Amino acid sequence: MPPVLIAFSHVRWRSTWARPQQLLSRLAGRWKVLYVEAPVASAGPAWLERFDAGEHLEVLVPHAPMQDAGFHDAQISALLPLLTRHLTATGQRSEVAWLTTPMAWPLAQALHPDCIAYDCMEELADLRHAPRQMRQRDSALLKRASVVFTGGPSLYEARHAVHPAVHCLPNAVDAEHFSPARWQPGSPSARRVHVLLGALPRPLLGFHGLIDERVDLDLVCALADHHPRWSLVMAGEVAGKRSGKTADHLPRRPNLHWIGPQRHEDLPALYHGWDLALMPFVVDESTRSACPLQTLEYMAADVPVVSTALRDVAWLYGDAVTVAAPGAEGFVQACEETLGETAAQRCRRSLEATTLVSTSSWERSADTVHALLTRALQRSGRHAQAQALPLRVVAGGRPG
């Protein structure tokens, strides 16, 4: 039986196919992965919803009567007995606790894991409505974690001085999934996307991702207003609690189209229909360490990308992505120039993107994580039964 890895994540397993799903689905088999989501508020006694997401991968969704969001302190008295009973009933114990949010630290600690892994995939404490305990929990988790992964070089810079085992693990990509070579015009995905995009005039510019406070909606509107004949498509879930906006209150323009969340299997067809991929993020405290997952996905789909001046995007992908000058005027100009690039310019950009994509696979990242977790578990005094693999340096590795 492989060792047990209990992941505590703020990302819903079925909501999107993001970093936690990409990594943990590839670790399953070498580890028995229990993926614990933040609780869902529901009436009546607390209970635990369970479903299999793959071999050796079980998702646990606590339901509790408390209204407090996320892994709030008030939830622990209900969640801990649920998880303890489940582990006892299945004859399992927490050998590795994997956390994507520091708010889950008290709950993970109460299960007495042998090893703590902190996947600091983003700076959650910088979000506008972050719980006041977030920074304190982050500090406490850094003191106790056996190994820490960061989602980009800025997060690495902020943490490597306070922890001896911090590893820069930038987001990667499933290049085969997004490859243009897999494009099939008559596929179900292509037909679904055609219904959404087929009648829209060109050029067609698109964004896919979580639409929260970090997406600069004023910038999107400025682009739509400046070029009313362009079609702008915004795909993704609207995070109303974070942004203060709901789908009914999003800005409206004749050429601005909100198409909502899309299936992961439809994303290659969606990107294939775009002339330009957008990353219109605000540049402030909430994005100072942002390294968006979709950057490499856009590149793998061979779509030109224009981004606002996010530090990690420029650092990691600056030669393959057009990084706009500050302000709406700079972003509009960057889009105009990228759409008007010559064949030679596009070829150079595409070659650079292909090189970055080829060195940024989730399989490679998962192998590195597995090796580091195995070593950390062995150092804890308990022998890891998972198959040992050679450690391979992830693209982007430790910044020098």
Legacy VTK file of the C-alpha trace (Angstrom):
# vtk DataFile Version 3.0
C-alpha trace
ASCII
DATASET POLYDATA
POINTS 400 float
0.000 0.000 0.000
1.520 3.400 -0.934
1.982 6.013 1.790
-0.914 8.361 2.452
-0.795 11.988 1.346
-3.647 14.128 2.657
-4.015 17.327 0.663
-5.892 20.299 2.122
-6.802 22.672 -0.680
-8.856 25.808 -1.244
-9.413 24.693 -4.870
-12.519 22.602 -5.582
-11.510 19.419 -7.389
-14.352 19.642 -9.911
-14.234 23.426 -10.436
-11.239 23.577 -12.757
-8.160 21.604 -13.731
-5.523 23.660 -11.977
-2.154 23.144 -10.296
-3.374 20.929 -7.405
-5.217 18.582 -9.779
-2.320 18.474 -12.234
0.253 17.551 -9.588
-1.775 15.313 -7.277
-3.381 13.268 -10.050
0.147 12.417 -11.203
1.305 11.555 -7.669
-1.633 9.191 -7.136
-0.441 5.602 -7.381
2.947 6.367 -5.907
0.905 7.842 -3.034
-2.586 7.258 -1.739
-3.981 10.775 -2.161
-6.879 12.031 -0.041
-7.911 15.442 -1.328
-9.740 17.448 1.351
-11.707 20.431 0.105
-12.815 23.361 2.226
-16.176 22.627 3.864
-19.511 23.296 2.222
-22.142 24.995 4.356
-25.200 22.767 4.776
-27.970 22.302 7.315
-27.993 19.452 9.792
-25.174 17.416 11.310
-21.719 17.528 9.741
-21.008 14.763 7.232
-18.314 13.779 4.755
-18.992 13.441 1.049
-16.558 11.094 -0.738
-15.895 10.281 -4.363
-13.099 8.642 -6.344
-11.270 10.912 -8.785
-8.950 8.147 -9.987
-7.032 5.125 -8.764
-5.531 5.878 -5.336
-7.167 9.327 -5.392
-10.176 10.071 -3.206
-11.821 13.469 -2.790
-13.339 14.327 0.595
-15.826 17.197 0.821
-16.871 18.070 4.394
-20.393 19.436 4.870
-20.905 21.423 8.064
-23.602 23.757 9.429
-21.158 26.655 10.014
-21.249 29.507 7.491
-17.584 30.495 7.930
-15.792 30.261 4.581
-12.749 28.101 3.905
-10.791 26.292 6.600
-11.966 28.717 9.259
-11.134 28.039 12.917
-14.823 27.580 13.684
-14.925 24.617 11.281
-12.207 22.552 12.930
-14.374 21.129 15.735
-16.643 19.629 13.056
-14.022 18.691 10.451
-11.484 16.952 12.661
-13.855 14.187 13.889
-15.051 13.597 10.310
-11.514 13.100 8.999
-10.365 11.107 12.031
-13.286 8.684 11.694
-12.637 8.270 7.979
-8.936 7.498 8.514
-9.726 5.049 11.312
-12.426 3.291 9.286
-10.108 2.898 6.277
-7.025 1.946 8.310
-5.035 4.960 7.123
-2.947 7.635 8.808
-1.577 10.967 7.661
1.997 10.372 6.561
2.264 13.534 4.473
0.000 16.558 4.821
0.007 18.722 1.695
-1.388 22.244 2.033
-2.198 24.804 -0.656
-3.576 27.251 1.915
-2.098 28.110 5.317
-5.613 28.404 6.732
-5.761 24.587 6.867
-2.673 24.382 9.082
-4.468 23.814 12.453
-6.566 21.009 10.934
-3.590 19.320 9.267
-1.500 19.620 12.433
-4.230 17.974 14.511
-3.889 14.803 12.396
-0.204 14.492 13.454
1.361 13.898 10.011
4.942 12.685 9.768
5.769 15.263 7.147
4.317 18.654 6.113
4.505 19.929 2.538
3.426 23.494 1.736
2.610 24.223 -1.899
2.623 28.011 -1.822
1.108 28.338 -5.273
0.013 31.968 -4.831
0.131 34.750 -2.232
-3.367 34.301 -0.813
-2.742 36.809 1.982
-2.538 39.639 -0.572
-6.118 39.126 -1.750
-8.551 41.801 -0.641
-10.794 39.574 1.454
-8.128 37.255 2.861
-8.743 36.166 6.483
-6.802 38.220 8.988
-5.061 35.059 10.272
-3.625 34.220 6.840
-0.169 35.792 7.277
0.248 34.401 10.787
-0.681 30.925 9.555
1.724 31.267 6.647
4.575 32.054 9.066
3.644 29.161 11.343
3.431 26.751 8.432
6.828 27.835 7.100
8.357 27.079 10.502
6.959 23.536 10.589
6.960 22.471 6.934
9.428 19.793 5.884
9.443 21.012 2.291
8.022 24.125 0.599
7.206 24.628 -3.068
6.523 28.037 -4.587
4.506 28.763 -7.711
7.062 31.193 -9.112
10.343 33.035 -8.545
8.823 35.991 -6.659
7.308 33.671 -4.056
10.639 31.851 -3.874
12.485 35.111 -3.252
10.082 35.976 -0.444
10.496 32.636 1.350
13.854 31.031 0.695
15.565 33.095 3.377
13.173 31.861 6.096
13.099 28.141 5.256
15.966 25.753 4.430
14.012 23.612 1.956
12.179 25.963 -0.406
11.981 24.890 -4.045
10.817 27.059 -6.931
8.258 24.995 -8.832
6.610 27.214 -11.456
3.401 26.118 -13.090
3.808 23.669 -15.948
1.609 22.485 -18.818
0.133 19.377 -20.385
1.509 20.246 -23.816
-0.093 17.307 -25.588
-3.564 18.299 -24.399
-3.257 21.819 -25.836
-1.251 21.003 -28.953
-2.730 22.365 -32.219
-1.888 18.979 -33.750
-4.796 17.504 -31.781
-7.292 19.927 -33.308
-10.229 18.040 -34.807
-12.785 20.296 -36.548
-15.660 17.830 -36.158
-15.053 16.869 -32.543
-17.697 17.478 -29.838
-15.412 20.125 -28.312
-15.055 21.928 -31.637
-18.812 21.907 -32.129
-19.469 23.286 -28.626
-16.910 26.048 -29.125
-18.300 26.880 -32.567
-21.677 27.556 -30.972
-19.975 30.072 -28.662
-17.554 31.721 -31.088
-18.589 30.864 -34.621
-20.623 34.007 -35.338
-18.247 36.500 -33.699
-16.328 38.860 -35.989
-12.535 38.794 -36.179
-10.078 39.415 -34.748
-11.105 37.414 -31.694
-9.261 38.043 -28.424
-9.820 35.808 -25.405
-9.170 35.336 -21.716
-9.699 32.153 -19.706
-9.355 31.906 -15.953
-10.867 32.887 -12.636
-12.475 36.307 -12.965
-11.817 37.867 -9.580
-10.333 41.086 -8.215
-7.048 40.423 -10.022
-8.613 40.759 -13.483
-8.577 44.407 -14.588
-12.102 44.843 -15.932
-11.506 48.546 -16.612
-8.626 47.559 -18.877
-10.804 45.014 -20.680
-13.486 47.650 -21.229
-10.919 50.157 -22.492
-9.729 47.633 -25.063
-13.297 46.844 -26.137
-14.109 50.566 -26.439
-10.948 51.406 -28.386
-11.572 48.639 -30.923
-15.349 48.139 -31.175
-14.935 45.849 -34.196
-12.777 43.403 -32.253
-14.469 40.550 -30.365
-13.397 40.041 -26.755
-14.300 36.757 -25.070
-14.044 36.314 -21.291
-14.264 32.678 -20.167
-14.218 31.489 -16.578
-15.921 31.487 -13.224
-16.791 34.841 -11.680
-15.576 34.896 -8.080
-18.212 37.231 -6.670
-17.124 37.061 -3.038
-13.619 38.183 -3.929
-14.372 40.732 -6.617
-17.644 42.109 -5.266
-19.150 41.436 -8.673
-21.619 38.853 -9.912
-22.340 37.806 -13.472
-25.293 40.244 -13.509
-23.024 43.181 -12.658
-20.183 42.570 -15.095
-19.495 45.410 -17.536
-21.338 45.186 -20.834
-20.195 46.127 -24.314
-21.564 44.965 -27.698
-18.220 43.323 -28.492
-17.517 41.951 -24.981
-18.772 38.405 -24.438
-18.930 36.599 -21.058
-19.200 32.863 -21.727
-18.720 31.446 -18.229
-16.706 28.404 -17.081
-15.605 25.990 -19.804
-14.784 22.290 -19.711
-11.106 21.441 -19.532
-11.461 19.202 -22.572
-12.880 22.149 -24.561
-10.035 24.571 -23.827
-7.819 23.515 -26.777
-10.708 24.153 -29.177
-11.474 27.439 -27.421
-7.881 28.666 -27.712
-7.692 27.454 -31.318
-10.467 29.913 -32.164
-8.613 32.947 -30.791
-6.331 35.309 -32.673
-4.828 36.606 -29.444
-4.809 35.442 -25.814
-5.143 38.094 -23.115
-3.779 38.296 -19.576
-5.342 41.592 -18.394
-4.361 41.450 -14.739
-4.099 44.397 -12.383
-0.554 45.196 -11.335
-0.665 45.722 -7.587
-0.095 43.899 -4.293
-2.573 41.150 -5.207
-0.510 40.151 -8.281
3.041 40.985 -7.181
3.920 37.268 -7.185
1.340 36.048 -9.721
2.466 33.444 -12.221
-0.771 32.539 -14.058
-1.318 28.919 -15.029
-2.820 29.781 -18.409
0.370 31.416 -19.722
1.939 28.113 -20.757
-1.415 26.733 -21.896
-1.811 29.608 -24.337
1.740 29.047 -25.583
1.204 25.300 -25.957
-1.829 26.091 -28.128
0.417 28.386 -30.227
-1.686 31.482 -29.550
0.097 34.861 -29.252
-0.134 36.257 -25.713
-0.341 39.826 -24.415
0.024 40.366 -20.668
0.137 43.278 -18.304
3.501 43.725 -16.624
3.413 40.875 -14.110
6.921 40.406 -12.760
7.055 36.612 -12.926
5.535 36.499 -16.408
8.228 38.850 -17.693
10.900 36.912 -15.785
9.934 33.443 -16.973
8.263 34.022 -20.345
9.242 37.518 -21.493
10.695 36.367 -24.823
7.518 34.475 -25.759
4.874 36.823 -24.331
4.253 40.470 -25.217
4.437 42.339 -21.919
2.514 45.590 -22.275
3.568 48.995 -21.027
1.530 50.260 -18.042
-1.962 51.641 -18.558
-4.767 51.074 -21.012
-2.916 52.793 -23.845
0.065 50.485 -23.406
-2.131 47.380 -23.345
-4.086 48.420 -26.445
-0.857 49.167 -28.308
0.633 45.797 -27.332
-2.447 44.012 -28.680
-2.298 45.989 -31.933
1.384 45.257 -32.420
1.057 41.554 -31.641
-1.894 41.115 -34.006
0.126 42.915 -36.676
3.374 40.988 -36.261
5.076 39.716 -39.407
5.386 36.050 -40.288
9.039 36.128 -39.230
8.187 37.747 -35.883
5.466 35.204 -35.222
7.830 32.352 -36.106
10.448 33.617 -33.630
7.866 34.011 -30.876
6.382 30.584 -31.586
9.835 28.970 -31.464
10.585 30.565 -28.101
7.189 29.460 -26.768
7.752 25.905 -27.987
11.094 25.777 -26.176
9.545 26.963 -22.910
6.627 24.537 -23.211
8.926 21.590 -23.928
10.812 22.146 -20.651
7.725 22.705 -18.479
5.787 19.455 -18.128
3.578 18.487 -15.203
5.023 14.972 -15.362
8.482 16.334 -14.705
7.195 18.538 -11.895
5.363 15.605 -10.283
8.495 13.443 -10.432
10.468 16.170 -8.672
7.783 16.605 -6.018
7.649 12.840 -5.467
11.401 12.607 -4.949
11.474 15.536 -2.515
8.483 14.237 -0.539
10.038 10.785 -0.331
13.273 12.230 1.034
11.397 14.422 3.510
9.387 11.450 4.756
12.528 9.383 5.145
14.152 12.193 7.138
11.113 12.207 9.431
12.142 8.764 10.679
9.523 6.722 8.837
10.400 4.726 5.757
8.544 5.829 2.631
7.215 2.888 0.634
6.662 4.933 -2.522
8.852 4.018 -5.465
11.920 6.236 -5.421
12.610 8.212 -8.576
15.692 10.243 -9.488
15.382 13.922 -8.701
15.083 16.084 -11.791
15.380 19.839 -11.724
12.150 21.541 -12.750
12.279 24.167 -15.477
12.576 27.497 -13.761
14.185 25.653 -10.803
15.767 27.675 -8.054
16.488 31.179 -9.244
20.155 31.836 -9.144
LINES 1 401
400 0 1 2 3 4 5 6 7 8 9 10 11 12 13 14 15 16 17 18 19 20 21 22 23 24 25 26 27 28 29 30 31 32 33 34 35 36 37 38 39 40 41 42 43 44 45 46 47 48 49 50 51 52 53 54 55 56 57 58 59 60 61 62 63 64 65 66 67 68 69 70 71 72 73 74 75 76 77 78 79 80 81 82 83 84 85 86 87 88 89 90 91 92 93 94 95 96 97 98 99 100 101 102 103 104 105 106 107 108 109 110 111 112 113 114 115 116 117 118 119 120 121 122 123 124 125 126 127 128 129 130 131 132 133 134 135 136 137 138 139 140 141 142 143 144 145 146 147 148 149 150 151 152 153 154 155 156 157 158 159 160 161 162 163 164 165 166 167 168 169 170 171 172 173 174 175 176 177 178 179 180 181 182 183 184 185 186 187 188 189 190 191 192 193 194 195 196 197 198 199 200 201 202 203 204 205 206 207 208 209 210 211 212 213 214 215 216 217 218 219 220 221 222 223 224 225 226 227 228 229 230 231 232 233 234 235 236 237 238 239 240 241 242 243 244 245 246 247 248 249 250 251 252 253 254 255 256 257 258 259 260 261 262 263 264 265 266 267 268 269 270 271 272 273 274 275 276 277 278 279 280 281 282 283 284 285 286 287 288 289 290 291 292 293 294 295 296 297 298 299 300 301 302 303 304 305 306 307 308 309 310 311 312 313 314 315 316 317 318 319 320 321 322 323 324 325 326 327 328 329 330 331 332 333 334 335 336 337 338 339 340 341 342 343 344 345 346 347 348 349 350 351 352 353 354 355 356 357 358 359 360 361 362 363 364 365 366 367 368 369 370 371 372 373 374 375 376 377 378 379 380 381 382 383 384 385 386 387 388 389 390 391 392 393 394 395 396 397 398 399
